[in-house]
């Protein structure tokens, strides 16, 4: 893939880290233990790592054909933030509030509905939807087909070698 959501996740995480250190951004962060401290360097790492894991699953699915990398990256961060909820020491971030504060002139409601739609699809990836999952395929039948195709491929390779030997001996003869 030329355009993938990995860079979008990294860029949004870095922008989020910078924004959450500002006065306006501090109101978007809450810690499960109730502490009111500013964001430090490694606070967003669990959310970033979870979003990267989601993107790893997305890349082998058909979701990149439906949405842009930026939309997928932002939705992956939203899903990762929801997965990190109530974990000790990991901040909860109002990402939709971040979007509305950071990009006030954009159509936030349209963006919110699109991100929830993509987020639902990202959560369904674990169930085998939208990707290279099982799709209830009979694995024994698939293995049988694979063996037959492998034999056909090997058979064709032997024929080519024989033809080459025959043409080489014909050229050397007269």
C-alpha positions in Angstrom: 0.0 0.0 0.0 1.3 3.4 -0.9 -1.0 5.3 1.5 -1.6 3.6 4.7 -3.0 4.6 8.1 0.2 4.1 10.1 1.5 7.6 9.5 -1.9 9.0 10.2 -2.0 7.3 13.6 1.5 8.6 14.4 0.8 12.2 13.2 -2.5 12.4 15.0 -1.0 11.0 18.2 1.9 13.6 18.1 -0.6 16.5 17.4 -2.8 15.2 20.2 0.1 15.1 22.6 1.1 18.7 21.8 -2.5 19.9 22.0 -3.3 18.2 25.3 -0.4 20.0 26.9 -2.0 23.3 26.1 -4.5 25.1 28.4 -7.5 24.3 26.1 -6.4 20.7 25.7 -6.1 19.8 29.4 -9.8 19.9 29.8 -10.1 16.9 27.4 -8.0 14.6 29.5 -9.2 12.6 32.5 -7.4 9.9 34.5 -9.2 6.9 36.0 -7.7 7.6 39.4 -9.0 11.2 39.3 -5.6 12.9 39.3 -5.4 16.2 37.5 -1.9 16.1 36.1 -0.7 17.2 32.6 0.0 14.7 29.9 3.6 13.5 29.8 5.6 11.8 27.0 4.5 8.2 27.5 0.9 8.6 28.5 -0.4 8.2 24.9 1.8 5.2 24.1 -0.8 2.5 25.1 -3.4 4.2 22.9 -1.0 4.5 20.1 0.2 0.9 20.3 -3.4 -0.4 20.4 -4.3 1.8 17.4 -1.3 0.4 15.5 -2.5 -3.2 16.3 -5.9 -2.3 14.9 -4.3 -0.8 11.8 -2.3 -4.1 11.4 -5.6 -5.9 11.1 -7.1 -3.2 8.9 -4.4 -3.3 6.3 -5.2 -6.9 5.4 -8.9 -6.2 5.1 -11.0 -4.4 2.6 -11.6 -1.4 4.8 -8.7 0.6 3.2 -10.7 0.4 -0.1 -13.7 2.1 1.5 -12.1 4.9 3.6 -9.1 7.2 3.5 -6.0 6.5 5.6 -6.7 9.6 7.8 -10.2 8.5 8.5 -9.0 4.9 9.3 -6.2 6.2 11.5 -8.5 8.5 13.5 -11.1 5.8 13.9 -8.4 3.4 15.1 -7.4 5.9 17.7 -11.0 6.2 18.8 -11.5 2.5 19.1 -8.1 2.2 20.9 -9.1 4.9 23.3 -12.3 3.1 24.1 -10.4 -0.2 24.7 -8.1 1.6 27.2 -11.0 2.8 29.3 -10.7 2.3 33.0 -7.1 0.9 32.8 -4.9 2.2 35.6 -2.6 5.1 34.8 -3.9 5.4 31.2 -5.7 8.7 30.5 -9.1 8.9 28.8 -9.1 11.5 26.1 -12.2 13.1 24.6 -11.1 12.7 20.9 -14.4 14.0 19.5 -13.9 17.1 21.7 -10.4 17.4 20.4 -11.7 17.3 16.9 -14.3 20.0 17.6 -11.8 22.2 19.3 -9.0 21.7 16.9 -11.1 21.9 13.7 -13.9 24.1 14.7 -14.9 25.1 11.1 -15.3 21.5 9.9 -18.6 19.6 9.9 -18.1 17.8 13.2 -21.4 15.9 13.2 -20.7 14.4 9.8 -17.2 13.5 10.9 -18.5 12.0 14.1 -21.0 9.8 12.3 -18.4 8.7 9.8 -15.9 7.9 12.6 -18.5 5.9 14.5 -19.4 3.9 11.3 -15.7 3.1 10.7 -15.2 2.4 14.4 -18.0 -0.2 14.3 -16.3 -1.9 11.3 -13.0 -1.9 13.1 -14.5 -3.6 16.1 -16.1 -6.1 13.9 -12.7 -7.1 12.4 -12.2 -9.4 15.4 -15.3 -11.3 14.4 -14.0 -11.9 10.9 -15.9 -9.3 9.1 -14.4 -7.1 6.4 -11.2 -9.0 5.9 -9.1 -12.1 5.4 -10.8 -14.0 8.1 -12.2 -17.5 8.0 -15.6 -16.8 6.3 -16.6 -20.4 7.3 -14.5 -22.0 4.7 -14.0 -25.8 4.8 -10.3 -26.0 5.4 -10.0 -29.6 4.3 -11.5 -28.8 0.9 -9.3 -25.8 0.6 -6.2 -27.9 1.4 -7.3 -30.4 -1.3 -7.6 -27.7 -3.9 -4.2 -26.3 -2.9 -2.6 -29.8 -3.4 -4.1 -30.1 -6.8 -3.0 -26.7 -7.8 0.5 -27.4 -6.5 0.7 -30.6 -8.6 -0.5 -28.7 -11.7 2.2 -26.0 -11.2 4.9 -28.6 -10.7 3.8 -30.6 -13.7 4.0 -27.6 -15.9 7.5 -26.8 -14.6 8.7 -30.3 -15.6 7.4 -29.9 -19.1 9.2 -26.6 -19.6 12.5 -28.2 -18.6 12.0 -31.1 -21.0 11.3 -28.8 -23.8 14.4 -26.7 -23.2 16.6 -29.9 -23.2 15.1 -31.0 -26.4 15.6 -27.7 -28.1 19.2 -27.5 -26.9 20.0 -31.0 -28.2 18.4 -30.1 -31.6 20.6 -27.0 -31.9 23.8 -29.0 -31.2 23.1 -31.8 -33.7 23.5 -30.6 -37.3 
